Amino acid sequence: MSSKDSFPVPDGGEKGVSQVAGVAGADTAPIGPGEDIHNSYAEESWATRNGLNLESFKCKHYGHGLVELDRSMKSRHLHMIAIGGSIGAGFFVGSGGALYKGGPGSVLITFMIVGVMMFNTVFALGEMAVMYPVSGGFYTYSTRFIDPSWGFAMGWNYVFQWAIVLPLELVVCGITIGYWNTDISLAVWVTIFLVAIILINIFGVLGYAEEEFFASMFKLCAIIIFMIVALVLVLGGGPSDGRYNEYWGARYWYDPGAFKNGFKGFCSVFVTAAFSFSGTELVGLAAAESRNPVKSLPGAIKQVFWRITLFYIVGLFMVGLLVSSTDQSLLSEAAYSDAKASPFVLVGKYAGLNGFDHFMNVTILVSVLSLGVSSVYGGSRTLTALAQQGYAPKIFTYIDKSGRPLYSVIIISACGALAYINLTASGITVFNWLLALSGLAALFTWGSICLAHIRFRKAWAYHGHTVDEIPFHAVGGVYGSWLGLSLNIIVLIAQTYTAIVAAPGEPGFGTAESFFQSYLAVPVVIVFWIIGFAWKRTGWLRTHQMDVDTGRRDLDWDAMNAYRAKVASWPAWRRILHKVW
C-alpha cells in the first residue's frame, strides 16, 4: 500500500471523510423524485468499481463519520429485495413445524397478525430511510431518536443476528442438498456455498443487488407456480395415482381441525411466523446504496404489502388445505433446515407430480443461499456504521474503492466457519445455543424501528416542522407504528409463554435449558445496553434533544410538490391503489 493510501492523514483528520450536513461524502444538492444522487464511486473504472482488480481493494474512506457507500443499486433491485428478499427456510421449511404444532387456522391467523406488524414496521422504516438514507439505518435511528445506549445495543444485536444466521443458512444448504445425496459430507457443501457467498460479495453492492434480483425473481415465480398447482389440486385436478385425484376442499380444516394444541400451539406458531419474516427490513438498509431513495424506496416498500398478502397468506393457506397437521413427515429435529419436512415439498410428493418436489427443493436451496448472501450484506453494513460512530473498532470503517466495507465483510464471512461445528454430536448442541442468540433479535429490531418512528414524529413537530415536509408518509402514520410496536410486544409475550411451558402436546413446564434456548437473546440485548450505557453514559433522549435536521437529505420541493399535485388529481380508487402499489 502506497503512502497516499495509508489510513490516517497528516492533519489528524480521516482519509476520504469530509462532513457535509452530518454525512461524510454526501452531496447536498436538492434531489427530486426523478434525479439520482451523485455517486463518487462512479468515477472509478468499471473493473475497480466492481471489485475485479487489486486497485479496488485500496482505501477510499477510513475513519469516524458516516460515509455514503456505492450508490449503484437500481429501483428494480430494491423492488425485488422488498418482494422476495427474505423468503427463506422459515417460510418454506419452518412452516411445516408450525402447521404440526398449531394447525392451519393458527398458521393463517398468526402470519396475518405478524404481517400487519411488518407492514407498519416497514412503512415506518421507509419514511425515515427516505429522509435519512445512511448505511446501518435502523441502528442509527435508535441512536438518534430513542437512546444512544439502546442504539448501541440494537446495532450489535443486528450484527450478531446476521453473523449467526450465516452459518445456519450454510448448514441448511448442505442438508437441502442431502435430499438428493446423503453420501457426501456436509462439510463439503458448507465449504462450496461459503465460497460462493464470498465470491458474490466480492462484487460489492452490485453483486448483492443482482444476486437478490434474480434469486427473488426465481422465488416469486416458484411460489406463483406452487399456488396455481395447489389450486388445481384443491379442486381435485391431481394425477389419478396421487392423493388429490378428487375434490379436496377444506377437509383438513374439519378433520383433524383448524386449530391444534390450543393456546400453547397458537403461541408457538407466533414464534415461527416472526422468524419467517426476518430480513424484511433489509430493504431499508439497501436504500442507503440506491441511486435515488426518494424515487425507488417508496415503491419498494409498497411491494411488502403484496408479498405478505400473496406469498405468506395465500401460500400458507393453500398448504393448510393440502397437508394435514397430523402428518408425521412435518416433524424434524432440524425444524428450519430439513427439506424433507417442508410442506411445499410434501404437496408435490403426495400429488404424484414427478419432479415437483425436486423443483421446490431447488427453490428452498436458492432461498437459503440468498439469505446467506444477505447475512453478509446486512451484518457488514451495520458493523461499519457502528464503527463510523465509534461504537466498534475503527478498522471496520475501512471502505475500499469499490464501495465495500472490506474488513466488515471479511469478519462476517469468517463467521460462516461456525457451520463446521455442526458436524460433530457435541457441536450440534453448541450450534443450537448459538442459534438461540438470534432467536428474538429481529423482534427487538422491528420494535425499535416503530418506537424510533413514533419519537421522530414527536420531535419533528416539536422543532416546528409539519407532516407535509416529509417526502414519504407511512400509511398508518404514528398510529401504525403504535400498532406495530404493540404487536411486537405481544409476540414477545407469546415467546415468553412458550419458553416457560412444555412443548405443544406435552403437559407441565419446560426445562431451564429449553427456556434459555428460547429466550437467550433477551439477556444478551440487556448486556449490550448496559455496556453501551457504561461506555457512552447517555440515557433516554428528551424531545428537545433529538436532532431532526443533521444529515437530512435536501429535496427538490418544486418537483416533489408537482408530483403530489399530480397524484391528488387522480380518482379516489387510483389514489388508494397508489398507497400500496
C-alpha positions as CSV (number, residue, x, y, z in Angstrom):
1,M,0.0,0.0,0.0
2,S,1.5,3.4,-1.0
3,S,1.8,6.3,1.3
4,K,-1.1,8.1,-0.2
5,D,-3.3,5.1,0.6
6,S,-2.3,4.9,4.3
7,F,-5.2,5.2,6.8
8,P,-4.6,8.4,8.8
9,V,-3.8,11.7,7.0
10,P,-1.2,14.1,8.4
11,D,-3.5,16.8,9.7
12,G,-5.2,14.4,12.1
13,G,-8.3,14.0,10.0
14,E,-9.6,10.9,8.4
15,K,-9.0,9.6,4.9
16,G,-11.8,10.5,2.5
17,V,-14.1,11.8,5.3
18,S,-15.5,15.3,4.9
19,Q,-18.5,16.1,7.0
20,V,-21.3,17.6,4.9
21,A,-24.7,18.0,6.5
22,G,-23.7,15.4,9.0
23,V,-22.9,12.7,6.5
24,A,-19.4,12.3,5.1
25,G,-19.2,12.3,1.4
26,A,-22.8,13.4,1.0
27,D,-23.9,15.6,-2.0
28,T,-26.3,18.1,-0.6
29,A,-27.7,19.3,-3.9
30,P,-31.5,19.1,-3.8
31,I,-32.8,15.8,-5.1
32,G,-36.1,15.4,-6.9
33,P,-38.1,12.2,-7.5
34,G,-36.6,11.7,-10.9
35,E,-33.0,12.6,-10.1
36,D,-30.1,10.4,-9.0
37,I,-27.7,11.3,-6.1
38,H,-24.2,12.0,-7.2
39,N,-22.1,8.8,-6.7
40,S,-18.3,9.4,-6.2
41,Y,-17.7,5.7,-6.8
42,A,-18.9,6.1,-10.4
43,E,-15.7,8.0,-11.1
44,E,-13.7,4.8,-10.7
45,S,-13.0,2.4,-13.6
46,W,-15.5,-0.4,-14.3
47,A,-13.2,-3.1,-13.1
48,T,-12.4,-1.1,-9.9
49,R,-16.0,-0.3,-9.1
50,N,-17.0,-4.0,-9.5
51,G,-14.1,-5.3,-7.3
52,L,-12.3,-7.1,-10.2
53,N,-8.8,-5.7,-9.8
54,L,-6.3,-5.1,-7.0
55,E,-6.9,-1.4,-7.2
56,S,-10.5,-1.9,-5.9
57,F,-9.2,-3.1,-2.6
58,K,-7.3,0.1,-1.8
59,C,-8.8,2.5,0.7
60,K,-11.2,5.2,-0.3
61,H,-12.7,6.1,3.2
62,Y,-11.4,5.4,6.6
63,G,-12.3,7.0,10.0
64,H,-15.2,8.2,12.0
65,G,-18.2,9.9,10.5
66,L,-21.0,8.4,8.4
67,V,-19.9,7.8,4.8
68,E,-22.2,7.1,1.9
69,L,-21.4,3.8,0.1
70,D,-21.6,3.0,-3.6
71,R,-25.0,4.1,-4.9
72,S,-25.3,1.6,-7.8
73,M,-28.5,-0.1,-6.7
74,K,-31.4,0.5,-9.1
75,S,-35.1,0.6,-8.4
76,R,-35.6,-2.9,-9.8
77,H,-33.1,-4.2,-7.2
78,L,-34.9,-2.6,-4.3
79,H,-38.3,-3.8,-5.6
80,M,-37.2,-7.4,-5.8
81,I,-35.4,-7.3,-2.4
82,A,-38.6,-6.0,-0.9
83,I,-40.9,-8.5,-2.5
84,G,-38.8,-11.7,-2.2
85,G,-35.5,-10.9,-0.4
86,S,-36.2,-12.5,3.0
87,I,-38.3,-15.5,1.9
88,G,-36.2,-18.5,3.1
89,A,-36.1,-21.5,5.3
90,G,-38.5,-20.1,7.8
91,F,-41.3,-19.8,5.2
92,F,-40.6,-23.0,3.2
93,V,-39.5,-25.4,5.9
94,G,-40.3,-23.8,9.3
95,S,-44.0,-23.5,8.3
96,G,-44.2,-27.3,8.4
97,G,-43.4,-27.5,12.1
98,A,-45.7,-24.6,12.7
99,L,-48.5,-26.4,11.0
100,Y,-47.9,-29.5,13.1
101,K,-47.9,-27.6,16.3
102,G,-50.8,-25.2,15.8
103,G,-52.9,-26.4,12.9
104,P,-53.8,-24.5,9.7
105,G,-56.0,-21.9,11.4
106,S,-53.2,-20.9,13.8
107,V,-50.8,-20.6,10.9
108,L,-53.1,-18.4,8.9
109,I,-54.1,-16.1,11.8
110,T,-50.6,-15.7,13.3
111,F,-49.0,-15.0,9.9
112,M,-51.7,-12.4,9.2
113,I,-51.0,-10.7,12.6
114,V,-47.3,-10.7,12.1
115,G,-47.9,-9.5,8.5
116,V,-49.8,-6.5,9.8
117,M,-47.0,-5.8,12.3
118,M,-44.4,-6.0,9.5
119,F,-46.5,-3.8,7.1
120,N,-46.5,-1.0,9.6
121,T,-42.8,-1.5,10.6
122,V,-41.5,-1.4,7.1
123,F,-43.6,1.7,6.2
124,A,-42.2,3.4,9.3
125,L,-38.7,2.4,8.3
126,G,-39.3,3.7,4.7
127,E,-40.4,7.1,6.0
128,M,-37.2,7.6,7.9
129,A,-34.9,6.0,5.3
130,V,-36.1,8.4,2.6
131,M,-35.2,11.3,4.8
132,Y,-32.0,9.9,6.3
133,P,-30.6,7.4,3.8
134,V,-27.5,6.4,5.7
135,S,-25.8,3.0,6.0
136,G,-26.9,1.0,9.0
137,G,-30.2,2.9,9.0
138,F,-32.3,1.4,11.8
139,Y,-29.4,1.3,14.3
140,T,-28.7,5.0,13.7
141,Y,-32.5,5.8,14.1
142,S,-32.4,4.2,17.6
143,T,-29.3,6.2,18.5
144,R,-30.9,9.4,17.2
145,F,-34.4,9.2,18.4
146,I,-34.5,6.8,21.4
147,D,-31.3,6.4,23.3
148,P,-27.6,6.2,22.1
149,S,-27.1,3.3,24.6
150,W,-30.1,1.4,23.1
151,G,-28.8,2.2,19.6
152,F,-25.5,0.6,20.6
153,A,-27.4,-2.5,21.8
154,M,-29.5,-2.6,18.6
155,G,-26.6,-2.2,16.3
156,W,-24.6,-5.0,17.9
157,N,-27.7,-7.2,18.2
158,Y,-28.3,-6.9,14.5
159,V,-24.7,-7.7,13.7
160,F,-24.8,-10.8,15.9
161,Q,-28.1,-11.8,14.4
162,W,-26.7,-12.0,10.8
163,A,-23.3,-13.4,12.0
164,I,-25.2,-16.4,13.4
165,V,-27.8,-16.7,10.7
166,L,-25.0,-17.1,8.1
167,P,-23.6,-20.5,9.4
168,L,-27.3,-21.6,9.9
169,E,-28.0,-20.9,6.2
170,L,-24.8,-22.8,5.2
171,V,-25.9,-25.8,7.2
172,V,-29.4,-25.6,5.6
173,C,-27.8,-25.5,2.2
174,G,-25.9,-28.7,2.9
175,I,-29.0,-30.5,4.4
176,T,-31.1,-29.4,1.4
177,I,-28.6,-31.0,-1.0
178,G,-28.9,-34.1,1.2
179,Y,-32.4,-34.5,-0.2
180,W,-30.7,-35.9,-3.3
181,N,-27.4,-37.2,-2.0
182,T,-26.5,-38.2,1.6
183,D,-23.2,-39.8,0.9
184,I,-21.2,-36.6,0.6
185,S,-20.1,-35.0,3.8
186,L,-22.0,-31.9,5.0
187,A,-18.6,-30.1,5.3
188,V,-18.1,-30.3,1.5
189,W,-21.3,-28.4,0.8
190,V,-20.7,-25.9,3.6
191,T,-17.4,-25.1,2.0
192,I,-18.8,-24.8,-1.5
193,F,-21.6,-22.5,-0.5
194,L,-19.4,-20.4,1.8
195,V,-17.0,-19.8,-1.1
196,A,-20.0,-18.9,-3.4
197,I,-21.3,-16.3,-0.9
198,I,-17.8,-14.8,-0.6
199,L,-17.4,-14.6,-4.4
200,I,-20.8,-12.8,-4.7
201,N,-19.8,-10.3,-2.0
202,I,-16.5,-9.6,-3.8
203,F,-18.6,-7.8,-6.4
204,G,-19.8,-5.3,-3.7
205,V,-23.3,-3.9,-3.6
206,L,-23.9,-4.7,-7.3
207,G,-23.1,-8.4,-6.7
208,Y,-25.6,-8.5,-3.8
209,A,-28.2,-6.5,-5.7
210,E,-28.0,-8.6,-8.9
211,E,-28.0,-11.9,-6.9
212,E,-31.0,-10.8,-4.9
213,F,-32.8,-9.6,-8.0
214,F,-32.5,-13.0,-9.8
215,A,-33.0,-15.1,-6.7
216,S,-36.1,-13.1,-5.7
217,M,-37.4,-13.4,-9.3
218,F,-36.9,-17.2,-9.1
219,K,-38.7,-17.4,-5.7
220,L,-41.5,-15.2,-7.0
221,C,-42.1,-17.5,-10.0
222,A,-41.8,-20.6,-7.9
223,I,-44.4,-19.5,-5.4
224,I,-46.8,-18.4,-8.1
225,I,-46.4,-21.8,-9.8
226,F,-46.9,-23.5,-6.5
227,M,-50.2,-21.6,-5.8
228,I,-51.5,-22.4,-9.3
229,V,-50.7,-26.1,-8.9
230,A,-52.1,-26.1,-5.3
231,L,-55.4,-24.5,-6.5
232,V,-55.7,-27.2,-9.2
233,L,-55.0,-29.9,-6.5
234,V,-57.6,-28.5,-4.1
235,L,-60.2,-28.7,-6.8
236,G,-59.3,-32.3,-7.4
237,G,-57.3,-31.9,-10.6
238,G,-54.3,-34.0,-9.5
239,P,-52.9,-37.2,-11.2
240,S,-55.1,-40.3,-10.8
241,D,-52.4,-42.1,-8.9
242,G,-51.9,-39.3,-6.4
243,R,-53.7,-38.2,-3.3
244,Y,-55.6,-35.2,-4.8
245,N,-57.4,-37.0,-7.6
246,E,-60.8,-35.9,-6.3
247,Y,-62.2,-32.6,-4.9
248,W,-60.2,-31.9,-1.8
249,G,-61.5,-28.7,-0.5
250,A,-61.0,-27.7,3.2
251,R,-61.4,-31.2,4.7
252,Y,-58.3,-30.8,6.8
253,W,-59.9,-27.8,8.4
254,Y,-62.7,-30.1,9.7
255,D,-60.7,-33.2,10.4
256,P,-58.3,-33.0,12.3
257,G,-59.4,-29.4,12.6
258,A,-58.2,-25.8,12.1
259,F,-56.5,-25.5,15.5
260,K,-54.3,-27.9,17.4
261,N,-52.8,-27.9,20.9
262,G,-55.0,-24.9,22.0
263,F,-53.4,-21.6,23.1
264,K,-50.0,-23.2,23.5
265,G,-50.0,-24.3,19.9
266,F,-51.2,-20.9,18.7
267,C,-48.4,-19.1,20.6
268,S,-45.7,-21.5,19.3
269,V,-46.7,-20.6,15.7
270,F,-46.3,-16.9,16.5
271,V,-42.6,-17.5,17.0
272,T,-42.2,-19.3,13.7
273,A,-44.1,-16.5,11.9
274,A,-41.8,-13.9,13.3
275,F,-38.7,-16.0,12.3
276,S,-40.1,-16.3,8.7
277,F,-40.3,-12.5,8.3
278,S,-36.7,-11.9,9.4
279,G,-34.8,-9.8,6.9
280,T,-37.8,-7.9,5.7
281,E,-36.2,-4.7,7.0
282,L,-33.2,-5.2,4.7
283,V,-34.8,-3.1,2.0
284,G,-34.4,-0.1,4.3
285,L,-30.7,-0.9,4.7
286,A,-30.2,-1.3,1.0
287,A,-31.8,2.1,0.3
288,A,-28.6,3.7,1.5
289,E,-26.9,2.3,-1.5
290,S,-29.6,3.1,-4.1
291,R,-29.2,5.8,-6.8
292,N,-32.3,7.7,-5.6
293,P,-34.0,6.6,-2.4
294,V,-36.7,9.3,-2.8
295,K,-37.8,7.7,-6.0
296,S,-37.1,4.0,-5.6
297,L,-37.7,3.2,-1.9
298,P,-41.4,4.2,-1.6
299,G,-42.3,1.9,-4.5
300,A,-40.1,-0.9,-3.0
301,I,-41.7,-0.5,0.5
302,K,-45.2,-0.9,-1.1
303,Q,-44.2,-4.3,-2.5
304,V,-44.0,-5.7,1.0
305,F,-47.9,-5.5,1.1
306,W,-48.1,-7.8,-1.9
307,R,-45.5,-10.2,-0.5
308,I,-47.3,-10.5,2.8
309,T,-50.7,-10.9,1.1
310,L,-49.9,-13.2,-1.8
311,F,-47.0,-15.2,-0.7
312,Y,-47.3,-15.7,3.0
313,I,-51.1,-15.6,3.5
314,V,-52.3,-17.2,0.3
315,G,-49.4,-19.6,0.0
316,L,-49.7,-20.9,3.6
317,F,-53.5,-21.1,3.3
318,M,-53.0,-23.5,0.3
319,V,-50.5,-25.5,2.3
320,G,-53.1,-25.8,5.2
321,L,-55.6,-27.2,2.7
322,L,-53.4,-29.9,1.3
323,V,-51.2,-31.1,4.2
324,S,-52.7,-32.5,7.4
325,S,-51.4,-31.0,10.7
326,T,-51.1,-34.6,12.0
327,D,-48.7,-35.6,9.2
328,Q,-45.6,-37.2,10.8
329,S,-43.5,-36.1,7.9
330,L,-43.7,-32.5,9.2
331,L,-41.7,-33.5,12.2
332,S,-37.9,-33.0,12.2
333,E,-35.2,-32.3,14.8
334,A,-33.9,-29.6,12.5
335,A,-37.1,-27.6,12.3
336,Y,-35.8,-24.9,9.9
337,S,-33.3,-27.0,7.9
338,D,-34.8,-30.3,6.8
339,A,-36.3,-30.0,3.4
340,K,-38.0,-33.4,3.8
341,A,-40.2,-31.7,6.4
342,S,-41.2,-28.9,4.1
343,P,-45.0,-28.9,3.3
344,F,-44.2,-27.4,-0.1
345,V,-42.1,-30.5,-1.0
346,L,-44.7,-32.9,0.6
347,V,-47.5,-31.5,-1.6
348,G,-45.6,-32.4,-4.8
349,K,-44.8,-35.8,-3.3
350,Y,-48.3,-36.7,-2.2
351,A,-49.8,-35.4,-5.5
352,G,-47.7,-37.8,-7.5
353,L,-46.3,-34.9,-9.6
354,N,-43.0,-36.3,-10.7
355,G,-40.2,-33.8,-10.3
356,F,-42.3,-31.2,-8.5
357,D,-40.8,-32.0,-5.1
358,H,-37.3,-31.6,-6.6
359,F,-38.3,-28.2,-8.1
360,M,-39.5,-27.0,-4.7
361,N,-36.3,-28.3,-3.1
362,V,-34.2,-26.3,-5.6
363,T,-36.4,-23.2,-4.6
364,I,-35.5,-23.8,-1.0
365,L,-31.8,-24.1,-1.9
366,V,-31.9,-20.8,-3.8
367,S,-33.7,-19.1,-1.0
368,V,-31.3,-20.1,1.8
369,L,-28.3,-19.3,-0.3
370,S,-29.9,-15.9,-1.0
371,L,-30.3,-15.3,2.7
372,G,-26.7,-16.3,3.3
373,V,-25.6,-13.5,0.9
374,S,-28.0,-11.1,2.7
375,S,-26.4,-12.1,6.0
376,V,-23.0,-10.9,4.9
377,Y,-24.5,-7.7,3.4
378,G,-26.7,-6.8,6.4
379,G,-24.1,-7.6,9.1
380,S,-21.2,-5.9,7.3
381,R,-23.1,-2.6,6.6
382,T,-24.3,-2.4,10.2
383,L,-20.9,-3.2,11.7
384,T,-19.4,-0.4,9.5
385,A,-22.0,2.1,10.7
386,L,-21.2,1.2,14.3
387,A,-17.5,1.7,13.7
388,Q,-18.2,5.1,12.0
389,Q,-19.9,6.3,15.1
390,G,-17.2,5.0,17.4
391,Y,-19.3,2.0,18.6
392,A,-17.0,-0.6,17.1
393,P,-13.2,-0.9,16.4
394,K,-12.1,1.7,13.9
395,I,-10.7,-0.9,11.5
396,F,-14.3,-1.6,10.4
397,T,-14.7,1.9,8.9
398,Y,-12.4,0.9,6.0
399,I,-14.3,1.2,2.7
400,D,-12.4,0.4,-0.5
401,K,-12.6,1.9,-3.9
402,S,-15.4,-0.4,-5.0
403,G,-17.6,0.7,-2.0
404,R,-17.1,-2.4,0.0
405,P,-16.8,-2.2,3.8
406,L,-13.9,-4.6,3.3
407,Y,-12.9,-5.7,6.8
408,S,-16.6,-5.9,7.9
409,V,-17.3,-8.2,5.0
410,I,-14.3,-10.3,5.9
411,I,-15.2,-10.7,9.6
412,I,-18.9,-11.5,8.9
413,S,-17.9,-14.0,6.2
414,A,-15.5,-15.6,8.6
415,C,-18.4,-16.3,11.0
416,G,-19.7,-18.8,8.3
417,A,-17.0,-21.2,9.6
418,L,-19.2,-21.7,12.7
419,A,-21.2,-24.0,10.5
420,Y,-18.4,-26.7,10.8
421,I,-19.1,-27.2,14.5
422,N,-22.4,-28.7,13.4
423,L,-20.5,-31.8,12.1
424,T,-20.0,-33.5,15.5
425,A,-22.5,-34.7,18.0
426,S,-21.4,-32.2,20.7
427,G,-21.2,-29.5,18.0
428,I,-24.9,-29.7,17.3
429,T,-25.6,-28.7,21.0
430,V,-23.2,-25.7,20.7
431,F,-24.7,-24.7,17.4
432,N,-28.3,-24.7,18.8
433,W,-27.1,-22.4,21.6
434,L,-25.6,-20.1,19.1
435,L,-28.8,-20.1,17.1
436,A,-30.7,-19.2,20.3
437,L,-28.7,-15.9,20.3
438,S,-30.6,-14.8,17.2
439,G,-34.0,-16.2,18.2
440,L,-35.6,-12.9,19.2
441,A,-33.1,-10.5,17.7
442,A,-35.5,-9.5,14.9
443,L,-38.3,-8.6,17.3
444,F,-36.1,-6.0,19.0
445,T,-35.0,-4.5,15.7
446,W,-38.6,-4.2,14.5
447,G,-39.9,-2.8,17.8
448,S,-37.1,-0.2,17.8
449,I,-37.9,0.9,14.3
450,C,-41.6,1.5,15.3
451,L,-40.5,3.3,18.5
452,A,-37.9,5.4,16.6
453,H,-40.6,6.5,14.1
454,I,-43.0,7.5,16.9
455,R,-40.3,9.5,18.6
456,F,-39.2,11.0,15.3
457,R,-42.7,12.3,14.5
458,K,-42.9,13.9,18.0
459,A,-39.5,15.6,17.6
460,W,-40.4,16.7,14.1
461,A,-43.5,18.5,15.3
462,Y,-41.6,19.9,18.4
463,H,-39.0,21.6,16.1
464,G,-41.7,23.3,14.1
465,H,-42.0,21.0,11.1
466,T,-45.2,19.8,9.5
467,V,-46.1,16.3,8.1
468,D,-46.2,17.9,4.6
469,E,-42.5,18.4,4.8
470,I,-42.0,14.6,5.0
471,P,-41.5,13.3,1.4
472,F,-42.8,9.8,2.0
473,H,-45.5,9.0,4.6
474,A,-46.1,5.7,6.4
475,V,-49.6,4.6,5.5
476,G,-50.6,4.2,9.2
477,G,-48.7,7.2,10.4
478,V,-47.9,7.2,14.1
479,Y,-50.9,5.0,14.8
480,G,-49.5,2.3,12.5
481,S,-46.2,2.4,14.4
482,W,-48.0,2.1,17.8
483,L,-49.8,-0.9,16.4
484,G,-46.6,-2.4,15.1
485,L,-44.9,-1.8,18.4
486,S,-47.8,-3.3,20.3
487,L,-47.8,-6.4,18.1
488,N,-44.0,-6.8,18.6
489,I,-44.7,-6.8,22.4
490,I,-47.5,-9.4,22.0
491,V,-45.2,-11.7,20.0
492,L,-42.5,-11.3,22.7
493,I,-45.0,-12.2,25.4
494,A,-46.0,-15.3,23.3
495,Q,-42.4,-16.3,23.1
496,T,-42.1,-15.9,26.9
497,Y,-45.1,-18.1,27.4
498,T,-43.8,-20.8,25.0
499,A,-40.3,-20.6,26.7
500,I,-41.8,-21.3,30.1
501,V,-44.3,-24.1,29.4
502,A,-43.5,-27.5,27.9
503,A,-43.6,-28.1,24.1
504,P,-47.1,-28.3,22.4
505,G,-48.7,-31.6,23.2
506,E,-46.7,-32.1,26.4
507,P,-48.0,-31.2,29.9
508,G,-46.4,-29.1,32.6
509,F,-43.4,-26.7,32.2
510,G,-40.3,-26.8,30.1
511,T,-36.7,-27.2,31.4
512,A,-34.2,-24.4,32.2
513,E,-32.3,-25.4,29.1
514,S,-35.3,-25.0,26.8
515,F,-36.2,-21.7,28.4
516,F,-32.8,-20.1,27.8
517,Q,-32.6,-21.6,24.3
518,S,-35.8,-19.8,23.5
519,Y,-35.0,-16.6,25.4
520,L,-31.2,-16.2,25.3
521,A,-31.4,-13.1,23.1
522,V,-33.1,-11.1,25.8
523,P,-30.3,-11.1,28.4
524,V,-27.8,-10.6,25.5
525,V,-29.6,-7.4,24.4
526,I,-29.7,-6.2,28.0
527,V,-26.0,-6.8,28.4
528,F,-25.3,-4.8,25.2
529,W,-27.4,-2.0,26.5
530,I,-25.6,-2.0,29.9
531,I,-22.2,-1.9,28.0
532,G,-23.5,1.0,25.8
533,F,-24.7,2.9,28.8
534,A,-21.4,2.4,30.7
535,W,-19.4,3.5,27.7
536,K,-21.5,6.5,26.5
537,R,-23.2,7.5,29.7
538,T,-26.3,8.5,27.9
539,G,-29.9,7.8,28.7
540,W,-33.4,8.2,27.2
541,L,-33.4,11.3,24.9
542,R,-35.8,14.1,25.6
543,T,-37.8,15.5,22.8
544,H,-35.8,18.8,22.6
545,Q,-32.5,16.8,22.5
546,M,-33.4,14.9,19.3
547,D,-31.8,16.4,16.1
548,V,-34.1,16.1,13.1
549,D,-32.1,18.2,10.7
550,T,-28.5,17.0,10.6
551,G,-27.9,14.5,7.8
552,R,-31.4,15.1,6.3
553,R,-31.4,14.8,2.5
554,D,-32.1,18.1,0.9
555,L,-35.0,17.6,-1.6
556,D,-36.2,19.4,-4.7
557,W,-39.6,20.5,-3.3
558,D,-40.8,22.1,-6.5
559,A,-40.5,18.6,-8.2
560,M,-42.0,16.9,-5.1
561,N,-45.0,19.3,-4.9
562,A,-45.6,18.9,-8.6
563,Y,-45.7,15.2,-8.2
564,R,-48.1,15.4,-5.2
565,A,-50.4,17.7,-7.2
566,K,-50.4,15.1,-10.0
567,V,-51.3,12.3,-7.5
568,A,-54.1,14.5,-5.9
569,S,-55.7,14.9,-9.3
570,W,-56.2,11.1,-9.7
571,P,-59.5,9.5,-9.0
572,A,-60.1,8.1,-5.5
573,W,-59.6,4.4,-6.5
574,R,-56.2,5.2,-8.1
575,R,-55.0,7.2,-5.1
576,I,-55.9,4.3,-2.8
577,L,-54.1,1.8,-5.1
578,H,-51.1,4.1,-5.2
579,K,-50.7,3.7,-1.4
580,V,-49.9,0.0,-1.8
581,W,-48.6,-0.2,-5.4
